């Protein structure tokens, strides 16, 4: 559920951010790794 909630949050920021999250999910990164990414990665 945490990953789904994160997806919704990023999708509300921008479609690009949501696409980044999908790419990260393919790599099966855990939520801690997602949180550690710089915000610039989602801009």
Backbone as a ProteinNet text record, in pm:
[ID]
protein_1_A
[PRIMARY]
XXXXXXXXXXXXXXXXXXXXXXXXXXXXXXXXXXXXXXXXXXX
[TERTIARY]
83.4	0	86.5	198.7	285.9	328.5	360.3	406.4	293.5	170.7	57.1	29.9	40.9	17.5	122.9	246.6	354.5	326.2	276.1	244.7	140.4	39.1	-65.5	-8	79.4	139	222.8	303.1	388.1	304	200.2	115.4	48.3	19.8	-43.2	57	187	290.4	306.4	328	342.5	342.8	296.6	297.9	439.2	536.9	675.7	721.2	682.5	720.3	659.7	536.2	470.1	543.3	589.2	664.3	794.8	860.4	984	956.7	846.4	813.8	791.1	723.6	700.4	833.4	927.2	1058.5	1128.3	1115.5	1178.4	1114	984.1	915	964.3	997.4	1049.2	1180.4	1255.9	1382.7	1360.8	1235.3	1197.5	1272.1	1286.5	1346.5	1243.8	1291.9	1196.4	1166.5	1068.4	1023.5	1134.9	1222.5	1331.8	1423.3	1450.3	1535.5	1465.6	1334	1260.1	1267	1252.7	1253.7	1391.1	1496.9	1632.6	1673.3	1592.6	1625.9	1609.2	1695	1682.5	1553.3	1496.9	1371.1	1388.5	1509.5	1535.5	1502.8	1511.9	1485.5	1339.2	1253.5	1110.1	1059.2	1150.3	1107.6	1107.4
-120.7	0	125.3	120.5	238.5	279.6	181.3	211.6	273.2	223.5	278.9	422.4	447.9	583.5	678	630.4	712.9	743.8	644.8	664.9	774.6	772.9	874.9	1012.5	1019.2	1147.4	1202.1	1117	1162.1	1197.7	1121.2	1148.1	1283.6	1323	1453	1565.4	1532.2	1633.6	1656.1	1548.4	1559.5	1420.8	1410.4	1281.2	1226.7	1315.8	1271.9	1201.8	1257.2	1196	1056.4	1043	912.4	812.5	858.8	770.6	727.5	820.6	786	677.1	690.6	592.2	455.2	451.2	322.5	259.4	340.9	287.7	231.5	302.8	257.1	127.1	115.5	-6.8	-125.7	-102	-211.4	-262.4	-171.9	-210.5	-267.1	-265.6	-321.5	-255.4	-124.3	-52.1	-43.4	-46.9	-37.6	108.4	130.5	266.5	351.3	291.1	367.8	423.9	345.5	392.6	503.1	490.9	594.8	725.6	717.1	837.9	903.3	823.5	877.4	947.6	929.8	994.2	1145.8	1219	1365.4	1408.8	1518.1	1566	1600.4	1636.9	1673.5	1557.9	1436.7	1320.4	1314.2	1384.4	1378.3	1506.4	1592.2	1717.5	1704.1
0	0	0	70.4	76	-64.3	-146.1	-281.5	-363.6	-344	-418.1	-374.8	-244.2	-194.2	-250.5	-257.3	-311.7	-458.5	-530.6	-671.7	-688.2	-602.8	-610.2	-579.3	-481.6	-444.1	-559.2	-619.8	-729.2	-851.3	-876.5	-992.3	-978	-853.4	-830.8	-853.4	-846.5	-869	-1019.7	-1093.3	-1238	-1300.6	-1425	-1494.4	-1506.1	-1523.3	-1536	-1409.4	-1295.5	-1168.3	-1157.3	-1203	-1197.2	-1286	-1403.2	-1492.5	-1428.2	-1358.1	-1288	-1185.5	-1114	-1011	-1074.5	-1187.8	-1254.6	-1293.4	-1341.2	-1377.5	-1254	-1143	-1019.4	-971.7	-989.3	-947.4	-1029.1	-1155.7	-1237.9	-1180	-1120.1	-1058.6	-919.2	-875.2	-745.7	-630.2	-639.3	-527.4	-415.1	-292.6	-182.3	-151.5	-66.3	-37.9	22.2	100.5	159.8	52	-51	-159.4	-237.8	-255.6	-326.4	-249.9	-117.5	-35.6	-35.5	-55.3	-49.1	-178.7	-284.4	-411.3	-401.4	-472.3	-471.1	-539.5	-491.9	-550.2	-697.8	-736.8	-875.9	-970	-921.2	-1005.1	-1047.2	-972.8	-1002.7	-1067.8	-1110.5	-1172.9	-1324.5
[MASK]
+++++++++++++++++++++++++++++++++++++++++++

